[in-house]
Amino acid sequence: MLDADRYTTLDYADFTADPAAAMAGINQAMGYGADTVPAELGPMPLSRTTVSAPQADKWKRHEAEITALWPMLSETQAKIEAFCAPT
């Protein structure tokens, strides 16, 4: 495992909510300083493969399928959360 001073993590929800603040945090963690990121990055561009407009609860359209897969994925999710937890 990498030493904690050799990586940082980024929460996708934080990044999509405020890209400038998330990038400032990454830059600070890397030693570049938060002031190297433009204060206003603007909205994230949509992917070329975007089918419908982004929505916070869009995933609920597939909730049954996600729920069915969750037992298989929950162990991996727990490992990700443990890795990303503050030390």
Residue pairs with C-beta under 8 A, 6 or more apart in sequence:
4 87
8 25
8 26
8 29
8 30
9 83
9 84
10 22
10 25
10 26
11 22
14 21
14 22
15 22
16 44
19 41
19 44
20 37
20 38
20 39
20 40
20 41
23 37
23 41
24 34
24 35
24 37
25 34
27 33
27 34
27 36
27 37
28 34
46 54
52 58
59 66
